[in-house]
Every structure is written in C-alpha cells, then in structure tokens.
Amino acid sequence: MSEYMRSMRELIDAVDHAGKNFISINDLSNEQLYNLFELGKALELFNRSKIDLFDDKMLALMFFQPSTRTRMSFQTAMERMGGHVIVEANPKVTSSVAKEESIEDTMRCISQYANLIVLRHYDEEEARRGAESAECPVINGGWGHWEHPTQALLDLYTLWRRFGRIEGLNVAVVSPDMVEARTGHSMAYGLARLGANVSIASDSDRRTPSEVTDRIRNEFNVELNEEFDFEQDSFNEFVRKQDLIYLPGCSAPAGAKADEFKTLMDRYFVRYDTLKDEAEKGHMIYVTHTLPRRKGEMDLRIDNTPHQLHFRAILQSVSIRMALLASILGN
C-alpha cells in the first residue's frame, strides 16, 4: 500500500492545482485535465470502498438549488477518501441566509469550518462574490446559467474512458435553449480545447451566448459548428454524423416552462432507430444526458442499450470528483 500511496501522491502533484479554486472548466490546462483523468482512473478502485487520504479534512456543500447527483457524488467522493462532510442542502430556509445574511458573510464563516467548499447557486454574480470572500478553495457546483464545470468534467472523463481519447471525436451539444444550458457551455469549452469536432445544435433565438462561442473560436482558435432550428427528421440525419449526442437538459426547467421545453425538445428527439441503424452499419453513436431529464427528450429504449452513457457516468462521477477534491486538497 505504501508504494500505491506514493504513486497516488505523484498523480495528485501532477495535476498541480493544490489550494486553488475550480470555478470554470478553463481553470485547468489541457495537460492538467488529462492528469486529472489519470488520477480519477487510479481512484476508480475506491468507487465502492475506501482509502484514507483525507481523514483530517472537511468538505462543506452549500447548495442553493436542488441537486441529487452533484451533491451526493461529492459527498460520496469525500467520504470514500476518509474525509468528512458538512451538508447544507436548503440554505435559503435552514441557514442564516434566511435571515438575510449576505453570501459574503456566509462563505467567510463556512471557511472557518471547512477546508474546501462546493457551492451551487442560482445567481452567478452572487456566487462569484461568495467565492471571492471564502478563505478556503471553492468549487463551482453549478452557477446560474453560466457554467457547471464538474458536470462537464465527469462527462469528458466518461468519454475519455469510453474511447481512450477525445481528440477527433464528433460531438454534438444539443438543446433548443443553449442560453441557459450551463453544462453545455462548460462541455463545449472542454471538448473544443481537447480536440473534438464540436457542433452545437439549438434554436436560433436561444443560441449559445457569444461569450462562449467567441472564446472557443478566437481565444482557443478552434473551429465550432453551430446548427439551428432542426425538425425531428433533419435532426436525426444530423445525429448519424456524430460519435456522441450530449444533452445538457437546460437546467431541468420546472412547471409550465418544463412543458414548453418538452415541446421544443421534440424537434431534437434522439430516435433509437437512428442509433440502431447506424450501429448495424458499424458506426456506434453514444448518447448522454446530464440528468434530470424529462420524458420526450430521447427514446427511453436507449437506456437499456450500449448506446447510453448517462447512467454509466454516475459511478465514474465519484472517481473524477475524488480526483478533483484530492488535487485541490493536495498531499
């Protein structure tokens, strides 16, 4: 075990992110991302067991928006590494935020208890102010409609584990509303930087913010294909050209907005028969959804076939989030 621990420390050091925030997928270089993937792969051994790396460390989860997978996978990841977790899953009701405490004071106080904070928040600007006030590192667990970098991280990792590469893959990020699809923004950045051929499909009146597309094209000097206003037939012809269809789900809108989104999503419905037909020709197309999803976004028969990656990504989310926590907490 001592030799294994030495190897683990080397992998953590290779990521070179100790003591730093993780606010955007762009906070890590390509080399750091791949080193993080290697660390995650090594930690997969402990997805269902335990390794005592951080038994003296405390993680705080502050979630101003509902969450199942992000919150529970971070908690699982920390506890699998022997660490401890404070969970505030409804701070607008059960914390001093309900008494109008500022986000700055809240985060400054929590920093005194925790070595690291994961913050999910409905308002990007407020979240930024909170992170700037914290006296320990902060991870973005989904901020407003801007970015959700750890979701993109686990999906990039799952893709890397499936193909052994990301470079050269044809990947489409698909949502009728790409304005609010924060995971889609993070994923488009990561895919483009790591060499995938990226297409974004959306309605033209809800296209990806120029902040994202301009940065990909100009700062990262990467070609980006945008497609607009599909109908279901033309969309499924587009699907045939891809290796992965990525459905970011537009932050799972609720109530009346959910019904509207479902109607829009019908034009981007991934048909099982399309995937089956291409597989018979020797071309395997994968589909993943960031979850939660709504009935009508994709053919649910896909779930029970080799084409789906969304449920396979759940277990792998533990190991890559273990890797992220370890890289920030350091040795």
C-alpha positions in Angstrom: 0.0 0.0 0.0 2.9 2.4 0.7 4.0 2.1 -2.9 0.5 2.7 -4.1 0.2 5.8 -1.8 3.5 7.2 -3.2 2.1 6.7 -6.7 -1.2 8.5 -5.7 0.8 11.4 -4.3 2.7 11.7 -7.6 -0.6 11.7 -9.5 -2.0 14.4 -7.2 1.1 16.5 -7.6 0.9 16.1 -11.4 -2.4 17.9 -11.5 -0.7 20.9 -9.8 -3.9 22.5 -8.5 -3.5 22.3 -4.7 -5.2 25.1 -2.8 -6.9 26.6 -5.8 -10.5 27.2 -6.8 -12.2 25.3 -9.6 -14.7 27.8 -11.0 -14.6 27.1 -14.7 -13.5 24.2 -16.8 -11.0 26.6 -18.2 -9.2 26.9 -14.8 -7.3 23.7 -15.8 -5.0 23.4 -18.8 -5.3 20.5 -21.2 -2.4 18.8 -19.5 -4.0 19.3 -16.1 -7.2 17.8 -17.3 -5.5 14.7 -18.7 -3.5 14.3 -15.4 -6.8 14.6 -13.5 -8.3 11.9 -15.7 -5.3 9.6 -14.8 -5.8 10.4 -11.2 -9.5 9.6 -11.5 -8.7 6.3 -13.2 -6.4 5.3 -10.3 -9.2 6.2 -7.8 -11.8 4.1 -9.5 -10.6 1.3 -7.3 -12.3 3.1 -4.4 -15.6 3.9 -6.0 -17.1 1.2 -3.8 -14.6 1.0 -1.0 -12.4 3.5 0.9 -8.9 4.9 1.0 -7.8 7.1 3.9 -6.3 10.1 2.2 -8.0 13.0 3.9 -9.3 11.8 7.3 -8.4 15.2 8.8 -10.2 17.3 6.1 -13.7 18.8 6.0 -15.7 19.5 2.9 -18.8 21.8 3.0 -21.6 21.5 0.5 -23.7 24.7 0.1 -26.5 24.1 -2.4 -28.9 27.0 -3.1 -30.5 24.9 -5.8 -31.9 21.3 -5.7 -29.4 18.6 -6.6 -29.2 14.8 -6.4 -26.2 13.7 -8.4 -23.8 16.6 -7.8 -24.4 16.9 -4.1 -24.4 13.2 -3.4 -21.5 12.3 -5.6 -19.3 15.0 -3.9 -20.3 13.7 -0.5 -19.6 10.1 -1.6 -16.3 11.1 -3.1 -15.1 12.8 0.1 -16.2 10.0 2.4 -14.6 7.4 0.1 -11.3 9.2 0.7 -11.8 9.2 4.5 -12.8 12.8 4.7 -15.8 14.5 6.5 -18.7 16.5 5.0 -21.0 19.3 6.2 -24.1 19.4 4.0 -26.4 22.5 3.7 -29.0 21.4 1.1 -31.5 24.1 1.6 -29.7 27.2 2.9 -32.4 29.7 1.9 -34.6 28.0 4.6 -32.3 26.5 7.2 -29.2 28.7 7.2 -28.7 32.4 8.2 -29.3 33.3 4.6 -33.0 33.0 5.6 -32.3 35.9 8.0 -30.8 37.9 5.1 -27.1 37.2 5.9 -25.0 38.2 2.9 -23.3 35.5 0.7 -20.0 37.1 1.6 -20.5 36.6 5.3 -21.9 33.1 4.9 -18.9 31.9 2.9 -16.4 33.6 5.1 -17.9 31.8 8.1 -18.1 28.4 6.5 -14.4 28.8 5.5 -13.6 28.6 9.2 -15.2 25.1 9.4 -14.2 23.6 6.1 -11.0 23.0 4.0 -13.0 23.2 0.8 -16.5 24.3 -0.3 -18.7 23.2 -3.2 -21.2 26.0 -4.0 -24.2 25.6 -6.1 -26.1 28.9 -6.7 -28.9 30.3 -8.9 -27.1 33.6 -9.4 -23.7 33.6 -11.0 -22.7 37.1 -9.8 -23.7 36.4 -6.2 -21.8 33.1 -6.3 -18.7 34.9 -7.5 -18.9 37.3 -4.6 -19.2 34.4 -2.2 -16.3 32.6 -3.7 -14.1 35.7 -3.5 -15.0 36.1 0.2 -14.2 32.5 1.1 -10.9 31.8 2.9 -10.6 28.3 1.5 -10.8 26.9 -2.0 -14.3 26.9 -3.7 -15.6 24.5 -6.4 -18.4 25.7 -8.7 -21.2 23.1 -8.4 -23.3 25.0 -10.9 -23.8 28.8 -11.0 -26.7 30.5 -12.7 -26.9 29.8 -16.4 -23.1 30.3 -16.8 -21.1 27.1 -16.2 -21.4 23.7 -14.4 -17.7 22.7 -14.8 -17.7 19.5 -12.7 -20.6 18.0 -14.7 -18.7 18.7 -17.9 -15.6 17.2 -16.2 -17.3 13.9 -15.4 -18.8 13.7 -18.9 -15.4 14.4 -20.5 -13.9 11.8 -18.3 -16.6 9.2 -19.2 -16.0 10.0 -22.9 -12.2 9.6 -22.4 -12.7 6.2 -20.6 -15.0 5.0 -23.4 -12.9 6.0 -26.4 -9.4 6.4 -24.8 -9.3 9.8 -26.4 -11.3 13.0 -27.0 -9.3 14.4 -29.9 -11.0 13.8 -33.3 -14.4 12.7 -31.9 -17.5 14.2 -33.4 -19.7 15.5 -30.6 -22.9 17.5 -30.7 -24.1 19.5 -27.8 -27.9 19.7 -28.2 -30.6 21.8 -26.6 -33.3 24.1 -28.0 -32.2 26.6 -25.3 -28.5 27.0 -25.2 -28.7 30.3 -23.4 -29.5 28.6 -20.0 -27.7 25.3 -20.7 -24.8 25.9 -18.3 -23.4 22.4 -18.6 -23.5 22.7 -22.3 -21.3 25.8 -22.1 -18.7 24.0 -19.9 -18.8 20.9 -22.1 -18.3 22.9 -25.3 -15.2 24.5 -23.9 -13.7 21.3 -22.7 -14.5 19.3 -25.9 -13.1 22.1 -28.2 -9.9 22.5 -26.1 -9.3 18.8 -26.1 -9.6 18.5 -29.8 -13.1 17.1 -30.5 -15.0 18.3 -33.5 -17.8 20.2 -31.8 -21.2 21.1 -33.1 -23.9 23.0 -31.1 -27.5 22.5 -32.1 -30.2 24.8 -30.8 -33.0 27.2 -31.8 -31.6 30.3 -33.4 -33.4 32.6 -31.0 -31.8 30.8 -28.0 -28.3 30.2 -29.3 -25.2 29.8 -27.2 -24.0 33.1 -25.7 -21.4 34.8 -27.8 -19.1 34.9 -24.7 -18.8 31.1 -25.1 -18.6 30.8 -28.9 -16.3 33.7 -29.4 -13.9 32.4 -26.8 -13.8 29.0 -28.4 -13.2 30.4 -31.9 -10.9 33.3 -31.0 -9.0 32.6 -27.8 -8.8 28.8 -28.3 -8.5 29.1 -32.1 -10.9 26.2 -32.6 -13.5 25.7 -35.3 -17.0 25.5 -34.0 -20.1 24.4 -36.0 -23.4 25.8 -35.0 -26.7 24.4 -36.4 -30.1 25.9 -35.8 -33.8 25.2 -36.0 -34.0 21.4 -36.7 -37.1 19.4 -37.2 -37.0 15.8 -35.9 -36.2 14.2 -39.2 -33.4 16.6 -40.2 -32.0 16.4 -36.6 -31.8 12.6 -36.8 -29.9 12.8 -40.1 -27.5 15.1 -38.2 -27.2 12.5 -35.4 -25.9 10.0 -37.9 -22.7 12.0 -38.3 -21.9 12.1 -34.6 -20.0 9.9 -32.1 -21.8 11.4 -29.1 -25.0 13.3 -28.6 -24.7 15.4 -25.5 -28.0 16.6 -23.9 -27.4 19.3 -21.2 -31.0 19.5 -20.3 -31.2 23.2 -19.8 -31.0 23.0 -16.0 -34.2 20.9 -15.9 -36.8 23.7 -16.1 -39.9 23.2 -13.9 -43.6 23.8 -14.0 -45.1 25.4 -17.1 -41.7 26.1 -18.5 -41.0 22.3 -18.4 -43.9 21.7 -20.7 -42.8 24.4 -23.1 -39.2 22.9 -23.1 -40.6 19.4 -23.7 -42.5 20.7 -26.8 -39.3 22.4 -28.1 -37.2 19.3 -27.4 -39.4 17.1 -29.5 -37.7 18.6 -32.6 -34.3 17.4 -31.1 -35.6 13.9 -30.1 -33.0 11.2 -30.4 -34.6 8.2 -32.0 -33.4 4.7 -31.0 -34.0 3.5 -34.6 -31.4 6.0 -35.8 -28.8 4.7 -33.5 -29.7 1.1 -34.2 -29.5 1.7 -37.9 -26.0 3.3 -37.7 -24.8 0.5 -35.4 -25.8 -2.1 -37.9 -23.5 -0.2 -40.4 -20.7 -0.4 -37.9 -21.0 3.2 -36.6 -21.6 3.3 -32.8 -23.3 6.5 -31.6 -23.5 7.2 -27.9 -26.0 9.4 -26.1 -25.6 11.0 -22.7 -27.8 13.3 -20.7 -26.7 15.4 -17.7 -29.9 14.5 -15.8 -32.5 15.1 -14.6 -34.3 14.7 -17.9 -37.9 14.9 -19.0 -39.9 12.4 -20.9 -39.8 13.2 -24.6 -36.2 14.4 -24.8 -34.9 11.0 -26.0 -36.2 7.5 -26.8 -36.0 5.8 -23.4 -35.3 2.4 -25.1 -31.7 3.8 -25.4 -31.3 3.4 -21.7 -31.0 -0.4 -22.0 -28.6 -0.5 -24.9 -24.8 0.0 -25.2 -25.5 3.5 -26.7 -26.2 5.2 -23.4 -23.5 6.8 -21.3 -25.6 8.9 -18.8 -26.1 6.1 -16.2 -22.6 4.8 -16.8 -21.3 8.2 -15.9 -22.8 8.2 -12.5 -20.3 5.8 -10.9 -17.4 7.4 -12.8 -18.5 10.8 -11.4 -17.4 9.6 -7.9 -13.9 8.8 -9.0 -13.3 12.0 -11.0 -14.8 14.1 -8.2 -12.5 12.3 -5.8 -9.7 13.3 -8.1 -10.7 16.9 -8.2 -11.1 17.1 -4.4 -7.7 15.4 -3.9 -6.0 17.7 -6.4 -7.2 20.8 -4.5 -6.7 19.4 -1.0 -3.2 18.3 -2.1 -0.9 15.9 -0.2 
